[in-house]
Amino acid sequence: MTTPKLSVVVVTDHYRTIHRVVEQLRAQTVRSQIELVIVAAAGPDLEVDPCAAADLAAVRVVEMPAIHPMSRARAAGVRATTAPIIFLGETHSFPHPDFAAALIEAHRAPWDVVVPGIDNANPDSPLSWASFLLDYGYWLGSLPAGEISFGPTWNAGYKREALLELDGKLESVLQAGDALTATFRADGRRIYFEPAARLDHANVARKAYWVDERYLTGLLTAADRRARWSIARRLLYIAGSPLIPVVLLARLHRPVRLLMRQRRLPAGTIAALLVGTIVRTAGEVVGFAIGATARSEPRMEEYELHKLEYTGVRKGRRSDSTP
């Protein structure tokens, strides 16, 4: 058996939820160097396709009593990996064929984290673009390679030892928010953006669910920070909340301008982006003030597991970049 160079960790409720992700991994130019680690609830219903193991270096199944919260499941997946590089994948993120090869190559340098170039998998909707830009616009695939100051928690590749050194903190830093980036920054870890490692990410685009997900994104991010920030800092943030949409939009100026030059943004995207920042800000204010409710994380994890059901893309309608 080939020794894997890259472990891809994906949390799922059933194999059918990740079958497209597995198809994309099996299409990688270096598929024999990839170990797939599937984290799922214990039981007989996963039904892993036996063909996957034939193409990849290994397929490992980590059974948990439950996959919620997903941060705990991701941490279990990380600990089960054997490759020196770990990529935290999602049920709705689809790597291009050269993705793994480019990620492995980038990790030959002394980067602790390599963030791939990310593109929109369902680009016909302004709501999808607004979600995509707010969540991943900083790492748009058209932007140039180079060292960066922060990255996403998942949809990123890590040196295995960098994650395992966190040990008992792993579950907490793999929650929604920026705890992992903040921890790595404090430890002097270095992050690199490699657009040659391309990935398509699907985004919520159905109106009612879109508003809910935008709100939950802000709520859970702020709730995570609330546990780490002082009261004074939280109050200062709440007081300055009217400026948050301005700051978010200013940070996205570069990718938005690039996409507009490429004529890739559908009509209504800028308006949706503005609404999205306002809804997210409302969630952040509530999160900093009182935290998240017990129902907030399960609602968000439903979107994370089954995002393809909320894209608004009709079944049977596909394009090169549509999930």
N, C-alpha and C positions, 0 to 999 in steps of 0.2 A: 504494500500500500504506500502511495506517495505521502511524504511528510507535508502537511499543509503549511502554506505560508500566510494564509488569510483565513480567519474564522468570521463568519457572518452570523450574528445572533438575531433571531426573529422570534417575537412572542406572538402566539396565535391561539385561537380557540379550536381550529380545525385545519387540516391540510388544505382543503379547498379554498380557505381564506388566503393562503399564501402561494397557491399553485402558480400564479403568474410570476411572482417573485422568484420561485424556484426555476421556472422556465428560463428567466433571464440569467440566473446564475449558471444554469446548464449551457447557456449560449456564450459564456465567457471564453475568451481566447486562452485563458489559463485555468479553466474549470477544474483540471486535475489537481490544482494547488489550493482549492477552496474547501474548507470545512464548514458545513452548515450545521448550526446549533439551533434546534427548534425547542422552544420552551412552551409547554402546554399543560393543561390540567390533567391530572392522572385519570386514566380510564381507557376503554377500548375504542374510542370513537375518532382518534386522530387520523387513521387511515393514510399513512405516509406512502407516497408512490414509490415502489421499490426501484423504479428506473432512476430516481434521483441519485441513489447511492452508487449506481454504476458509472455515472459521469463525474461525480465530485470525489475529492480525496476522502471525505467521510461525511456521514450524516449522523448526528447525535441528537437524541431526544431527551430533554430534561423534563421529568414529570414533577409537577407541583400540586399541592392540595388545591390551589386556586391560582389563577394568573393575575388576580387583582390583589393589591395594587401592582401595576405593571412594573414599577421601579424595582420591586422585590423580585419579580420574575426575570427582569433584565439582569439584575445582579447575579442571580443563580446561573443564567446563561453565560455571563462573563466568566464566572468561576469554572465552568465546565469546558471552556475552550482550551485548545492545545497549541494553536498557531501563535507566532510572535506579534501578529497584527490582528486587532479585533475591530470589526465594523458593526456598529449597532444599526440594524436595518429596521424597516417597517413593513407592514402588510401592503402598503400603497406606494412604495418607492421602488423604481424599476431601473436597474443599472444597464448602461449601454455595454456592448460586447467587450470593449477595451477597458471598462471601468476597473476591474480587479487588477489587471496588469499595470495600469497607471498608478493605482493606489499603492501597490507593492513597491513599485519603482520609487515613488516619492518618499516612501518610508525608509529607503536606504540612507537618506540624509537624517540628521539628528533631530527630526521633528517628533514631538510627542503626540501630536494630533495632526491629521491631514483631512481637510474638508474638501469634498468633491465639488465640481461645478454642477449646480442643481438647476433644472429647468422645469417648466410647468407641463404636467402630463395631460391636463384637460384645459387647453388654452383658449377655448372659444367663449368663455364666460368672463365678464368683468368682475364678478364676485370671486371666481377662482383666482384671477390675477391679483385681486386685492389681498386675499388670504395668502397666496404664494409670496407676494412681495413683503408683506408684514412678517411672515415667518422665515422666509429663505432668500429674500431679495438681496441681502448682503453677500450672498454666495452664488449669484447668478452665473450660469455657465459661460456667459460672454465676457465676463470680467477677467482681467489679467491675473496670472499666477503671482504668488508672493506671500511673504510672511504677514499674518494678520493678528489682531489682538484678541479676537474672540471667535467662537464657533458654536454651532448648534450642539445640543447634548447628544441626540441621535442623528442618523445620517452623517456620521463622521467616523473616521478610522483612527484607532488609538494603538500606541504601543501597549502590549499586554501588561508589561510590568508597571507602566504608569497607572493603569486602572487597579491592578491588584495591590499596589502599595497603599491604596485608600482603605483596603480591608474593611473594617467595621463601618466606615462611612459610605460604602458603595451604594447601599440602598437609598440613603438620603440624597446623595448627589445625582442620582439617576431619576429624580422626580422632575416634573415639569418646572421650568425655570432656568436660571443661570448658575445654579450652585456649583456645577462641575467646572464650568469655565472660570468662575471666581476662585475656586480651589486651585485649579491649575495655574492661574495667573499668580496667586499668592506664593505658589511653590516654584515659580520661575519656569514653568513648562512653556514650550514653544509650539505655535500653531501655524500651519502652512495651508494655503489655498491652492489646490491643484485642479484647474478646470479640465485637464485632459481626462480625469476620472469623472465621467459624466453620469448623471442620475436624473431620472424624471420623477417628479413628486406630484401625486394627485391631491386635489384640494376640494374642500366642501364648497358647493356652489348652489345648493338649494336654499332659497331665501330664508325661511324660518330657522333652519338648522345653521345656516351661515351666521346669523346674528347670535345665536346661542353659542356657537363655537368661538366666535370672536370675543364674546364676553367672558367665557370660561378661560380662554387663553390669558387674558389680563388678570382675571381673578386668581387663578392657580399660580401664575408667575409671582404676583404680589404676595400671596399667602406663603409661598416658599421663602421669599425674601423677608417677610414679616418675622419668621422664626429666627432669622440671622441678624436683622437690623435693630438698632436701638429705637426707642420710642421717639426720640427727637428727630431721628433721620426719617422715620415713617411720617411723622407729622409734617415735616418739611416737604416731603414728596407729595403728600395730599394737598398741601397749600399751593404747590406749584403745578398741580394736575392740569389746569387749563392750558399750560404750555406743552404738555406731553404730546398732543397730536402734531404740534408744530415741530417739535424735536424729532419725532418719528419720521415725519414726511421729509424733513431736511436730510436725515440720514439716508433716505432712499432716493435722493435726488439723482445720484450717479446711475444706478440701475434703471430707474424710470426714464431718464433722458436717453440712455442707450437703447432701451426697448422702443421708445417712441421714434428714434432715428431709424430703427429696423422695421418700423410699422407693424409691430407684433401685438400691440395692445388694442383690444376692441373698444368701441365707443362705450363710455360710461365707467371706464376703469378708474379714472382719477376721482370721480365722485364716489365710487365704491370704496376706494382707498381712504378717502376722507371720512366716510361714515364708519369704516372699519376701525380707524384710529380712535374715533370718539367712543365707539362701543367698547373697545379694548380698554381705553382709559377709564371708563365707568367701572369696568370689572376690576381694574387695578386699585381704584379708590376704595371699593368695597373690600377687596382683599387686604389692603393695608389697614383699614379701619377695624374690621371684625374677623377677617380670615374667611376661609371657604367652609361651606356646609358639608355634611357627610355625603350628600348626593352629588356634589360638584365633580369630584374626581371620577366616579363611575360614569357620569354623563360624558365627560371628556374622553375617557378610555373607550367608550362605545364608538366615538368618532375615530379614535386612533386604530381600533381593530377593524372597523367596517367602513372606512372612509369612502371606498368605491361606491357604496350604496347612497352616498350623499353628494356625489359629484354632479348630478343632474344630467349625466350622459345616458342617452337611451341605449338599452341593450340591443346589441347587433350593429350599432353605429360606431365605427372605429376609423381612426386616421393613424398616421405614423406616430403621433405623440399622444393619442387619446387612450386612456385605460379601458 
